[in-house]
Amino acid sequence: GQQLNQSPQSMFIQEGEDVSMNCTSSSIFNTWLWYKQDPGEGPVLLIALYKAGELTSNGRLTAQFGITRKDSFLNISASIPSDVGIYFCVLASGGSNYKLTFGKGTLLTVNP
Amino acid sequence: EAQVTQNPRYLITVTGKKLTVTCSQNMNHEYMSWYRQDPGLGLRQIYYSMNVEVTDKGDVPEGYKVSRKEKRNFPLILESPSPNQTSLYFCASGIPGQDGYTFGSGTRLTVV
């Protein structure tokens, strides 16, 4: 099966700092998703990317779908305490992109 | 409010005692899925269902059963739980290819 590598595993930053995380896959995919999991809750979709090279923003979040279609990154600018959580890159595959494959996640801690 | 509801949120049980975790969605979604989350491993798919009476194995189906007798419900059944099934379980529903899925709040299962 495909390999999905997400890094870093964890980050500890000060409030106000920018943060970046990325994912690479062993195969080409057509859809990258970024989810966030707040403590004690289920994952929530942040950004969806459908085209190679696509750069999409959602408030302080920016994500890009690499032109090789094998990688993606997520940037968070001016971090705040509520950014704490686990961030997952997710690949969608299969007919109609029904199957989601999750990366192992990046645990983000923000020190006020 | 559109949501995926799982019950119970927490469950402690003994090895071999059959249990069912319920999942219900109110969004009329055809697709539903179960995942387990273990530290450092991200979310892994257990079973999924493309529609009523249509279910299929995900990546880690051993030791689990599911049923889909009606569109809104997708229970996860552990016929004979074992300690290695101690995990955090998530149910999700959605429309494949349309901006990811909606996840429930999770069920933390401990098998002793």
Interface residues (C-beta under 8 A of the other chain):
Chain A: G1 Q6 Q9 T31 L33 Y35 G40 E41 G42 P43 V44 L45 A48 F88 V90 A92 G94 G95 S96 N97 Y98 K99 L100 T101 F102 G103 K104 G105
Chain B: V4 Y31 S33 Y35 G40 L41 G42 L43 R44 Q45 Y48 M50 D59 F90 A92 P96 G97 D99 G100 Y101 F103 G104 S105 G106
